[in-house]
Amino acid sequence: MSFSTETVVHDSPDDPYAIKVRVERPSLTIYQPAEGRRNHVAVIVCPGGGYGRLYLTRGGIDYALFLSAHGYTAALLKYRLPRPDETTGNADPLPLQDAEQAMRVLRRRSSEYDLNPHWIGMSGTSAGGHVAACCAAFGDAETRPDFLILSSAVISLEPDIGHKGSRLNLLGPHPRPEDIERYSIERQVNATWPPTLVVVARNDPIPAENSFRLTAAIRAAGRSVLPLTYNEGGHAFALFQLKPPLTEWPDRWLHWMADLTYGR
């Protein structure tokens, strides 16, 4: 699979932060700090959109710019949207295939991008959080992220807390029970799960229970997780629109990554 160009169609101007991306071939857009500021750590940024579109501005470009401004190489992933009729047998959905390939590309080209191949993580917002969490659950030594940042993440596809739109777009109108179980990632946490930062607001329209169940599963597996839970904030909070107390979380994100990577 190659990473190449994509067709971009802007949504209605009434929703200036929504960009519908019809990706014919997945792509990575690299945001790299100046050479003297690079810390050799990379984050693949997976935007959300309920698996029906990609919201590139919030949880995408804003995260990439934030990371590169603080010494991190950011790679914005534009993944193909799923085709539920292809989610059968052993075939993983297209977004997961593209995210795993993005990890392969960065690791194999780490010297070109001045990266430590063992410190490449993923950030995912909303359905992008589901993509990133799938990589942690199902990836191998080359495709599993070294750390995760999940904000307002879709985690479960179970009927009680799962996001109906994401489940419909990912698995179709009549999903098989085994696919619901496989892609309910709180059920897939294992002994290789990477260190994870989980950020969510209690008033998120996607039930915060998604994040709570994942946090509990990570702890039960004896793995490292830092949950940041806020009473207010809604869904997929953009870095350029934060209001107190959410204004603190980007700094906590930076401190968490620094503690994780600089001391090892």
Backbone as a ProteinNet text record, in pm:
[ID]
protein_1_A
[PRIMARY]
MSFSTETVVHDSPDDPYAIKVRVERPSLTIYQPAEGRRNHVAVIVCPGGGYGRLYLTRGGIDYALFLSAHGYTAALLKYRLPRPDETTGNADPLPLQDAEQAMRVLRRRSSEYDLNPHWIGMSGTSAGGHVAACCAAFGDAETRPDFLILSSAVISLEPDIGHKGSRLNLLGPHPRPEDIERYSIERQVNATWPPTLVVVARNDPIPAENSFRLTAAIRAAGRSVLPLTYNEGGHAFALFQLKPPLTEWPDRWLHWMADLTYGR
[TERTIARY]
83.6	0	87.6	54.1	131.6	51.6	123.1	60.4	78.6	-32.3	-22.7	-123.3	-186	-273.4	-416.6	-496.3	-634.4	-722	-850	-947.1	-1014.8	-1014.9	-1070	-1191.3	-1302.9	-1425.1	-1467.2	-1477.1	-1515.4	-1664.8	-1701.9	-1842.4	-1904.9	-2027	-2101.3	-2025.7	-2025	-1959.1	-2023.3	-2143.6	-2205.7	-2130.8	-2046.1	-1967.6	-1821.1	-1755.3	-1622.4	-1515.4	-1540.6	-1438	-1448.7	-1553.8	-1572.2	-1518.1	-1433.7	-1382.8	-1405.2	-1482.2	-1504.5	-1392.4	-1324.4	-1212.1	-1245.4	-1246.5	-1266	-1128.1	-1072.2	-933.6	-928	-871.6	-854.3	-730.2	-627.4	-509.1	-473.8	-443	-409.6	-282.5	-270.7	-152.5	-110.1	16.5	72.5	125.5	86	142.5	234.1	362.5	461.8	479.4	464.7	490.8	615.9	728.4	855.1	909.8	956.4	1018.4	1149.2	1198.1	1330	1432.6	1539.7	1636	1689.7	1716.3	1772.5	1673.3	1544.4	1441.6	1383.6	1426.5	1366.3	1405.8	1307.8	1338.4	1337.9	1323.4	1334.4	1216.2	1107.2	984.1	877.3	798.1	694	557.6	454.3	315.6	236.9	175.7	82	-52.8	-107.4	-232	-346.4	-443.7	-559.1	-682.8	-731.6	-851	-976.4	-1083.4	-1209.8	-1307.9	-1433.6	-1538.3	-1639.6	-1642.8	-1744.2	-1733.1	-1617.3	-1592.5	-1675.8	-1738.4	-1812.4	-1746.6	-1655	-1578.4	-1456	-1368.9	-1254	-1262.5	-1257	-1250.5	-1103.2	-1047.5	-903.1	-859	-947.1	-904.9	-892.2	-996.2	-991.7	-952.1	-851.4	-801.6	-716.1	-681	-598.9	-487.2	-513.9	-411.7	-370.9	-468.2	-433	-340	-362.1	-273.6	-135.6	-132.3	-4	79.6	17.8	90.3	137.3	53.5	89.2	211.2	208.6	318.7	448.3	442.3	564.7	622.1	536	584.4	661.2	642.7	709.9	812.6	862.5	975.4	940.3	812.7	770.6	744.2	781.1	743	602.4	511.2	373.1	345.7	271.6	234.6	82.7	18.5	-127.4	-170.4	-247	-291.1	-428.1	-434.2	-563.5	-590.2	-680.4	-707.6	-834.3	-838.3	-957.1	-1073.6	-1192.2	-1309.5	-1350.9	-1410.9	-1437.7	-1546.2	-1537.1	-1639.8	-1690.1	-1804.2	-1846.6	-1856	-1887.8	-1899.6	-1766.1	-1654.9	-1522.8	-1473.2	-1548.1	-1509.2	-1562.8	-1502.3	-1542.9	-1418.7	-1439.1	-1327.8	-1211.1	-1091.7	-970.7	-933.1	-1017.5	-984	-1022.2	-922	-950.7	-1002.2	-1078.2	-1129.9	-1016.4	-1047.9	-946.9	-876.4	-947.4	-873.5	-763.8	-790.5	-689.2	-573.7	-602.6	-495.6	-405.3	-466.8	-389	-307.2	-364.4	-290.6	-170.6	-188.4	-75.6	32.1	-9.4	89	161.7	90.2	154.8	264.9	239	341.2	461.4	433.9	545.1	629.3	561.7	633	724.7	673.9	757	872.5	848.4	957.2	1064.4	1021.7	1118.8	1195.2	1135.1	1200.2	1243.3	1262.5	1292.9	1422.9	1523.3	1648.9	1628.8	1543.8	1515.2	1449.3	1362	1289.3	1354.2	1474	1548.3	1468.9	1420.9	1335.2	1398.7	1363.7	1390.2	1276.5	1304.2	1196.8	1120.5	1173.5	1108.7	1024.8	1014.2	930.1	842	752.5	653	515.7	439.5	309	196.8	75.2	-43.3	-133.6	-192.4	-297.6	-424.1	-535.7	-662.2	-776.1	-858	-974.6	-1101.1	-1199.5	-1328	-1305.9	-1355.7	-1331.5	-1183.7	-1107	-962.1	-900.5	-962.7	-918.3	-941.6	-1050.1	-1077	-972.4	-936.1	-831.5	-701.5	-660.5	-535.1	-540.6	-653.5	-666.9	-664.9	-721.2	-714.6	-569.7	-487.6	-346.3	-277.9	-313.8	-255.6	-300.5	-426.4	-480.8	-432.9	-424.9	-402.4	-266.8	-191.1	-64.6	41.8	139.6	254.1	369.8	488.2	601.7	632.8	597.9	627.6	514	392.4	277.5	210.5	248.3	187.7	252.3	173.1	232.4	302.9	403.8	479.1	407.8	313.3	228.9	105.6	0.5	-126.9	-177	-236.2	-311.7	-451.1	-550.6	-687.8	-775.9	-838.3	-926.1	-1065.1	-1164.9	-1305.4	-1320.7	-1253.2	-1237.9	-1361.7	-1392.7	-1481.6	-1399.5	-1447	-1375	-1461.6	-1584.6	-1672.4	-1771.8	-1807.4	-1915.4	-2036.2	-2032.5	-2145.1	-2267.3	-2388.2	-2508.1	-2532.4	-2486.7	-2521.2	-2444.4	-2318.9	-2240.1	-2174.8	-2180.9	-2112.3	-2174.4	-2090.1	-2138.8	-2204.5	-2336.4	-2412.9	-2362.3	-2331.3	-2284.7	-2153.5	-2059.9	-1931	-1948.6	-2032.9	-2055.6	-2118.8	-2218.1	-2284.6	-2186.4	-2105.8	-2012.4	-1898.7	-1862.3	-1750.8	-1794.6	-1909.6	-1949	-2076.6	-2144.9	-2266.8	-2389.5	-2508.9	-2633.4	-2661.9	-2596.5	-2622.6	-2490.2	-2420.9	-2288.1	-2297.2	-2197.3	-2188.9	-2148.7	-2203.5	-2165.8	-2015.3	-1949.3	-1804.2	-1726.7	-1780.6	-1713.7	-1736	-1857.3	-1882	-1786.2	-1768.4	-1677.1	-1532.9	-1491.1	-1351.6	-1317.5	-1406.7	-1376.2	-1429.9	-1475.5	-1499	-1367.3	-1287.1	-1145.4	-1124.4	-1220.2	-1205.2	-1195.7	-1238.8	-1230	-1097.6	-1015.5	-897	-765.7	-771.6	-649.3	-566.6	-437.1	-351.6	-221.5	-131.9	-8.2	92	67.3	157.7	101.7	-8.1	-72.3	23.9	36.7	133.3	83.1	172.4	130.2	29.2	-74.6	-188.7	-233.6	-259.4	-323.1	-465.6	-563.9	-705.3	-769.9	-820.2	-879.9	-1025.7	-1115.7	-1258	-1332.7	-1444.3	-1535.3	-1659.2	-1709.1	-1826.6	-1950.1	-1954.4	-2071.3	-2051.7	-1956.4	-1935.8	-2060.5	-2113.6	-2228.8	-2197.4	-2071.3	-2029.9	-2002.4	-2073.7	-2064.4	-1920.6	-1891.6	-1758.5	-1726.9	-1827.9	-1807.2	-1713.2	-1707	-1608.4	-1468.9	-1433.5	-1300.3	-1283.3	-1388.9	-1378.8	-1355.3	-1425.7	-1408.1	-1269.8	-1220.4	-1086	-983.5	-996.8	-903.9	-904.4	-1023.5	-1033.3	-967.6	-985.1	-925.2	-773.4	-720.4	-575	-518	-584.6	-537.3	-545.4	-653.3	-668.4	-559	-508.6	-400.4	-263.1	-260	-133.3	-50.5	-116	-46.9	-64.8	12.4	17.8	-88.9	-165.6	-267.4	-282.7	-296.7	-326.1	-458.7	-566.7	-694	-705.4	-750.7	-782.2	-929.7	-1009.2	-1153.6	-1201.1	-1279.6	-1331.6	-1484.1	-1546.5	-1692.2	-1751.8	-1685.1	-1733.3	-1627.9	-1674	-1580.9	-1641	-1749.4	-1813	-1725.9	-1733.9	-1670.3	-1560.5	-1451.9	-1344.3	-1299.6	-1262.3	-1227.3	-1102.7	-1121.6	-1011.7	-917.4	-787.9	-690.4	-708.7	-766.5	-782.2	-913.2	-991.6	-1119	-1131.3	-1022.1	-1029.9	-1071.8	-1152.3	-1192.9	-1159.9	-1135.8	-1105.5	-1216.5	-1180.5	-1046.3	-968.5	-1026.9	-958.6	-831.3	-814.9	-694.5	-566.8	-579.4	-460	-415.3	-505.9	-471.2	-359.6	-341	-225.5	-91.5	-79.7	44.3	63.2	-45.7	-35.1	1.6	-47.8	-10.9	139.3	193.1	336.6	419.1	379.8	455	452.6	338	325.2	417.9	419.7	507.8	654.2	688	826.3	873.3	788.6	823.2	838.9	757.1	756.8	881.3	923.7	1027.2	1166.9	1175.8	1308.2	1390.3	1323.1	1396.8	1435.1	1413.8	1439	1538.7
-118.5	0	124.2	221	344.3	459.6	557	677.7	786.5	844.8	940.1	1051.8	1098.3	1215	1177.5	1278.3	1257	1367.2	1338.9	1436.8	1500.1	1631.7	1701.9	1781.1	1762.7	1838.6	1905.2	2038.6	2111.6	2099	2089.9	2086.3	2224.7	2231.2	2356.4	2461.7	2588.3	2693.1	2715.7	2661.2	2672.7	2591.2	2499.6	2416.5	2427.1	2539.8	2565.4	2470.1	2396.1	2307.9	2167.5	2142.2	2008.9	2005.7	1908.5	1888.1	1741.6	1720.2	1583	1545.4	1438.5	1396.4	1262.6	1260.6	1135.1	1089.2	1001.1	962.3	843.1	864	755.8	673.6	744.2	678.2	745.6	668.2	729.9	812.8	911.9	997.1	1037.5	1072.2	1131.2	1269.7	1367.7	1501.3	1522.4	1544.2	1552.5	1696.9	1718.9	1848.9	1830.4	1886.3	1860.8	1989.2	1983.3	2100.2	2135.6	2255.4	2292.6	2192.7	2174.4	2068.6	2078.2	2197.3	2212	2189.2	2179	2163.5	2023.5	1935.1	1802.2	1717.3	1649.3	1560	1412.9	1387.9	1254.3	1163.8	1224.6	1152	1193.9	1098.2	1127.3	1083.2	1153.3	1117.6	1116.2	1003.9	996.5	1045.7	1145.9	1209.9	1155	1091.7	1031.4	1116.2	1191.8	1273.6	1187.7	1248.9	1177.5	1214.3	1176.9	1204.1	1092.5	1004.1	900.1	797.8	786.4	695	728.8	848.1	890.8	1007.5	1073.8	1186.7	1204.2	1296	1330.5	1477.8	1507.1	1644.7	1679.3	1744.9	1766.5	1882.8	1977.2	2096.9	2070.4	2020.3	1992.4	1847.2	1828.6	1693.4	1642.1	1731.7	1693.1	1793	1895.2	1995.7	2070	2102.9	2177.6	2095.5	1964.1	1879.9	1870.2	1858.2	1846.6	1972	2088.1	2213.9	2229.2	2190.9	2197.9	2110.3	1989.6	1897.8	1946.3	1989	2032.5	2158.3	2242.7	2362.8	2329.4	2207	2166.8	2056.8	2047	1958.4	1821	1788.4	1656.5	1658.9	1552.9	1536.3	1478.5	1547.3	1501.8	1456.6	1348.4	1296.1	1285.7	1375.7	1376.2	1268.4	1171.2	1059.7	1089	1085.9	1089.1	946	881	740.5	725	614.7	583.6	552.9	593.9	563.9	419.2	357	213.2	180.7	60.9	3.6	-120.2	-108.4	-217.4	-352.7	-354.8	-483.9	-555.9	-481.1	-543.2	-588	-555.4	-594.8	-734.3	-831	-970.2	-1056.4	-1174.4	-1267.7	-1206	-1214.4	-1164	-1023.7	-959.8	-827.1	-720.1	-646.7	-535.2	-417.2	-326.8	-209.9	-124.7	-51.9	29.2	128	198.3	292.4	225.1	105.8	34.3	-9.4	-57.9	-93.4	26.9	144.2	263.9	311.5	302.1	344.4	253.9	124.5	33.7	59.5	88.1	119	250	346.6	473.1	447.6	358.7	326.6	258	169.1	105	208.9	301.4	402.8	484.5	532.8	616.2	536.1	412.6	333.9	302.6	267.8	231.5	353.1	472	593.9	682.5	621.7	700	778.3	723.6	798.1	920.2	907.9	1020.8	1135.5	1100.8	1203.1	1233.7	1179.8	1207.9	1164.1	1038.1	986	865.6	848.1	722.9	627.3	517.3	429.4	362.3	369.8	308.6	409	532.5	633.2	699.9	618.5	668.4	631.1	732.6	709.7	750.2	741.6	781.9	865.9	968.1	1047.6	1027.3	1004.8	985.6	1055.9	1125.1	1195.6	1132.1	1108.4	1052.4	919	902.7	778.1	757	865.5	852.3	787.2	807.2	737.4	587.8	551.7	409.2	349.5	424.8	378.1	353.7	452.5	440.4	325.7	311.9	203.9	67.4	58.2	-67.3	-105.1	-6.9	-35	-88.8	-33.9	-82.9	-225.6	-255.1	-387.8	-495.2	-461.4	-563.8	-554.8	-447.2	-429.2	-527	-546.7	-630	-538.5	-594.6	-516.2	-396.6	-403.7	-292.8	-191.8	-234.6	-146.3	-98.6	-152.7	-110	20.9	122.1	248.3	230.4	315	308.6	379.4	466.5	532	585	613.7	658.8	783	874.8	986.9	978.7	953	934.2	1043.9	1124.1	1231.4	1212	1217.7	1198.6	1073.5	967.1	852.8	763.6	716.5	602.6	478.4	399.7	279.1	155.7	159.8	44.6	55.4	-59.1	-66	-139.2	-164.4	-229.7	-138.5	-196.3	-113.7	-18.5	-53.3	31.6	162.1	162.9	287.3	321	231.1	254	367.2	434.6	541.4	478	498.4	428.6	462.5	590.3	629.8	563.9	560.3	496.8	348.2	282.3	139.1	113	194.8	178.3	195.9	303.1	330.5	229	174.5	79.5	-61.7	-104.2	-244.7	-266.6	-158.7	-174.6	-188.7	-195.6	-194.4	-324.1	-432.8	-561.4	-626.4	-567.5	-620.9	-757.4	-837.8	-968.3	-950.7	-1028.6	-1016.7	-1028.2	-1114.6	-1131.2	-1006.7	-929.1	-805.1	-696	-692	-595.9	-622.3	-749.4	-783.2	-749.6	-783.8	-759.8	-611.7	-527.4	-385.3	-303	-370.2	-304.4	-317.1	-213.3	-227.9	-244.9	-206.5	-232	-381.8	-464.6	-610.2	-665.3	-581.5	-629.7	-583.8	-522.2	-476.6	-598.4	-590.9	-707.5	-666	-762.7	-740.2	-653.1	-624.4	-538.1	-396.9	-366.9	-236.1	-123.1	-19.1	87.4	187.2	265.9	372.8	464.8	502.3	570.4	689.3	800.3	918.2	923.9	926.8	925.4	1054.9	1135.3	1265	1264.1	1300.3	1298.8	1397.4	1448.1	1531.4	1449.5	1467.5	1390.8	1425	1546.6	1586.4	1560.7	1474.8	1435.9	1362.7	1398.1	1323.5	1176.7	1144.6	1004	966.4	869.4	845.5	834.5	910.7	905.1	766	684	546.7	471.8	512.4	454.2	465.8	586.9	610.9	543.7	543.3	484.4	332.8	267.4	122.3	88.1	168.6	142.2	161.7	269.7	294.4	177.6	128	15.2	-109.5	-131.4	-249.7	-240.7	-120.2	-103.2	-128.7	-74.9	-97.5	-245.6	-311.8	-453.6	-537.9	-490.1	-560.6	-524.8	-436.9	-397.8	-304.9	-232.8	-141.6	2.4	94	232.8	317	391.7	480.7	602.9	719.9	843.2	896.7	890.4	947.3	1093.5	1177.1	1316.5	1336.3	1355.9	1365.6	1502.4	1568.6	1701.5	1697.7	1776.9	1779.2	1842.1	1945.6	2016.6	2009.9	2027.5	2028.4	1975.7	1895.9	1844.3	1743.2	1748.2	1645.2	1703.3	1628.6	1660.2	1804.5	1843.7	1982	2024.6	2126.8	2179.6	2260.4	2253.3	2324.9	2475.9	2525.7	2670.3	2720.1	2632.9	2673.9	2634.3	2601.4	2550.9	2659.8	2617.8	2704.8	2634.2	2713.2	2649.4	2549.4	2436.8	2394.8	2321	2302.9	2227	2294.2	2423.8	2492.8	2430.9	2352.3	2292.1	2164.9	2099.2	1963.3	1955.8	2052.8	2040.9	2039.3	2120.2	2118.4	1984	1928.1	1797.4	1689.3	1703.2	1613.6	1620.8	1742.4	1759	1701.1	1727.6	1675.7	1523.3	1465.8	1320.3	1260.3	1316	1262.7	1282.2	1396.3	1420.5	1321.8	1299	1202	1062.2	1031.9	899.8	874.3	973.5	951.5	999.5	1110.2	1168.1	1086.4	1016.7	944.5	803.5	766.2	627.4	618.5
0	0	0	-83.7	-88.5	-30.3	23	75.6	-28.3	-72.2	-181.3	-163.1	-273.1	-270.8	-236.9	-204.3	-166.1	-225.4	-236.5	-284.2	-163.8	-154.9	-39.6	-83.6	-13.7	-39.9	89.4	89	209.4	233.7	359.4	396.4	388.3	433.8	437.5	516.6	472.9	549.9	686.3	707.1	838.5	942.9	898.1	988.6	946.9	977.1	920.8	969.9	1079.7	1131.5	1073.5	995.2	938.4	796.8	771.3	636.6	602.5	501	457.6	361.5	392.4	311	247.9	119.3	47	1.3	77.5	57.1	-37	-153.9	-249.8	-217	-170.2	-118	13.3	115.3	243.9	233.2	320.5	315.7	455.6	467	588.5	554.1	633.5	620.7	741	715.3	821.6	866.2	995.4	1057.7	1143.1	1097.4	1165.2	1225.7	1350.3	1411.3	1341.7	1369	1319.7	1372.2	1296.2	1327.4	1469.5	1517	1650.6	1763	1731.4	1834.8	1840.9	1753.4	1747.1	1867	1923.1	2035.9	1993.7	1862.2	1802.8	1837	1887.6	1919.9	1820.2	1773.1	1674.7	1725.4	1677.1	1707.9	1577	1545.7	1434.4	1483.7	1418.2	1460.9	1376.3	1443.8	1375.9	1403.9	1307.2	1329.3	1336.8	1387.7	1400.7	1291.1	1316	1219.4	1209.2	1310.2	1314.3	1203.7	1142.1	1030.8	907.3	908.3	791.2	720.9	789.9	737.4	824.3	787.6	870.8	905.4	1034.1	1080.9	1100.2	1001.8	1001.9	1088.4	1117.3	1189	1337.8	1401	1545.2	1566.9	1651.5	1673.4	1560	1466.9	1353.1	1332.7	1250.4	1222	1348	1434.9	1556.5	1645.2	1655.5	1735.5	1671.4	1539.1	1469.6	1488.2	1477.4	1495.6	1639.9	1733.6	1875.3	1904.5	1854.7	1880	1817.1	1691.8	1624.3	1688.1	1744.8	1813.6	1940.5	1991.8	2115.5	2092.3	1971.4	1944.5	1892.6	1883.8	1837.6	1687.3	1619.9	1480.9	1477.8	1410.2	1399.8	1257	1244.2	1112.7	1108.7	1036.5	1025.8	926.7	975.3	892.8	833.2	702.2	633.2	587.6	658.7	631.4	547	474	396.5	490.3	451.3	531.3	507.9	610.8	600.4	499.1	448.8	362.3	434.1	503.3	592.3	524.7	395.6	328	317.7	341.9	335.9	472.8	579.3	714.2	742.3	680.2	696.1	708.4	766.6	778	851.2	790.7	854.2	809	729.5	677.8	778.6	828.3	917.3	835.9	898.8	827.2	769.9	664.1	595.4	688.3	779.8	866.1	948	997.6	1076	987	867.9	775.1	747.3	728.8	695.9	815.9	936	1055.1	1079.6	1060.5	1078.4	973.2	850.6	746.7	777.1	833.8	872.2	974.3	1069.3	1168.8	1102.5	1007.3	936	861.8	794.5	716.2	806.2	919.9	1007.2	1065.9	1105.7	1164.9	1060.7	940.7	837.3	785.1	798.6	750.4	867.1	983.9	1103	1089.7	1023.1	1008.3	919.6	819.4	730.3	805.8	902.2	977.6	1112.4	1136.2	1259.2	1382.7	1378.8	1484.9	1552.9	1678.5	1747.7	1710.1	1640.4	1594.5	1707.3	1831.2	1946.1	2025.1	1974.9	2040	1935.7	1880.6	1785.9	1840.9	1878.2	1937.7	1844.6	1896.9	1821.5	1909.2	1847.4	1910	1829.2	1897.7	1827.2	1897	1819.4	1871.1	1815.1	1902	1861.1	1789.6	1667.1	1595.1	1566.2	1555.8	1542.6	1664.6	1781.8	1901.4	1890.5	1825.2	1802.8	1709.4	1605.1	1513.3	1590	1669.9	1744	1843.8	1914.5	2012.2	1944.6	1822.6	1747.9	1718.7	1684.8	1659.6	1784.3	1899.7	2024.5	2053.1	2021.8	2052.4	1956.6	1827.3	1726	1656.7	1680.9	1611.4	1657.2	1569.2	1605	1648	1659.6	1709.4	1621.5	1492.3	1402.1	1394.9	1418	1395.8	1523.4	1637.3	1763.4	1809.3	1844	1891.4	2024.6	2047.8	2172.8	2287.2	2254.6	2354.6	2282.6	2360.7	2305.8	2377.4	2301.3	2356.7	2297	2379.4	2333.3	2392.2	2306.4	2353.7	2296	2383.1	2343.2	2258.1	2295.6	2206	2201.8	2081.6	2063.9	2097.6	2190.7	2231.2	2210.8	2261.3	2257.2	2142	2084.9	1987.1	2044.8	2176.8	2242.4	2241	2228.6	2216.4	2332.2	2452.9	2568	2569.3	2525	2529.2	2396.9	2300.5	2173.7	2093.7	2015.1	1927.5	1806	1791.1	1687.4	1547.5	1524.2	1391.6	1354.7	1449	1421.2	1394.7	1475.8	1454.9	1318.8	1282.7	1153.8	1038.6	1044.3	935.1	928.4	1043.5	1046	1008.3	1062.8	1050.7	971.4	932.7	855.9	944.8	883.7	961.1	1036.5	997.7	1063	1101.8	1199.1	1234.9	1300.9	1274.3	1338.2	1484.8	1576.3	1718	1739.4	1662.4	1680.6	1637.5	1540.7	1501.3	1605.5	1663	1771.5	1886.2	1919.6	2030	1994	1874.4	1835.3	1839.1	1790.8	1779.9	1896.9	2002.9	2131.2	2208	2200.2	2236.6	2386.2	2467.9	2611.5	2638.9	2543.9	2558.3	2505.7	2444.7	2373.9	2437.2	2553.6	2620	2660.9	2634	2657.3	2724.2	2741.8	2816.4	2741.8	2614.7	2538.6	2520.5	2590.2	2573	2611.1	2527.1	2555.8	2659.5	2719.1	2810.3	2741.3	2816.1	2754	2837.9	2769.9	2829.5	2776	2865.3	2827.2	2875.4	2782.3	2814.7	2771.1	2862.2	2829	2918	2867.2	2945.7	2979.6	3100.2	3142	3059.3	3002.7	2923.3	2774.1	2740.7	2601.3	2551.1	2433.3	2380.6	2350.1	2322.5	2320.7	2465.8	2521.4	2665.5	2715.5	2821.1	2880.7	2933.9	2947.5	2991.4	2897.1	2770	2677.8	2736.8	2778.8	2834	2969.4	3050.6	3183.8	3174.6	3082.7	3069.7	3016.3	2923.5	2874.1	2984.5	3061.2	3171.3	3269	3303.3	3395.8	3337.1	3207.5	3144.5	3142	3115.3	3114.3	3253.2	3354	3491.5	3528.9	3487.1	3518.6	3453.3	3339.2	3270.2	3326.2	3426.4	3486.4	3401.1	3310	3219.9	3268.4	3207.9	3254.1	3185	3265.2	3209.7	3299.5	3236.8	3308.9	3256.7	3337.1	3294.1	3337.2	3245.2	3275.2	3243.1	3347.7	3330.6	3376.5	3291.1	3320.4	3317.9	3401.5	3405.1	3279.9	3227.9	3109.8	2999.4	2876	2763.9	2636	2649.7	2529.7	2457.1	2325.1	2244.1	2155.7	2144.6	2049.3	2061.8	2182.6	2210.2	2133.5	2050.9	1969.9	2058.5	2029.1	2110.3	2101.7	1991.5	1976	2035.7	2099.9	2158.5	2304.9	2370.2	2506.3	2604.5	2702.1	2812.2	2942.8	3051	3178	3216.3	3277.7	3319.7	3210.8	3092.6	2987.8	2938.5	2967.5	2921.9	2979	3085.5	3146.2	3077.1	3002.2	2961	2857.8	2765.8	2676.3	2750.2	2856.4	2934.6	3004.4	3054	3118.7	3016.9	2896	2785.9	2761.6	2750.1	2726.1	2839.9	2964.3	3079.2	3080.3	3047.8	3046.4	2941.6	2822.3	2717	2753	2811.2	2848.6	2954	3055.5	3159.4	3101	3002.4	2942.5	2859.2	2784.2	2682.4	2722.9	2792.9	2817.4	2915.5	3004.5	3108.3	3067.7	2941.1	2901.7	2788.6
[MASK]
++++++++++++++++++++++++++++++++++++++++++++++++++++++++++++++++++++++++++++++++++++++++++++++++++++++++++++++++++++++++++++++++++++++++++++++++++++++++++++++++++++++++++++++++++++++++++++++++++++++++++++++++++++++++++++++++++++++++++++++++++++++++++++++++++++++++

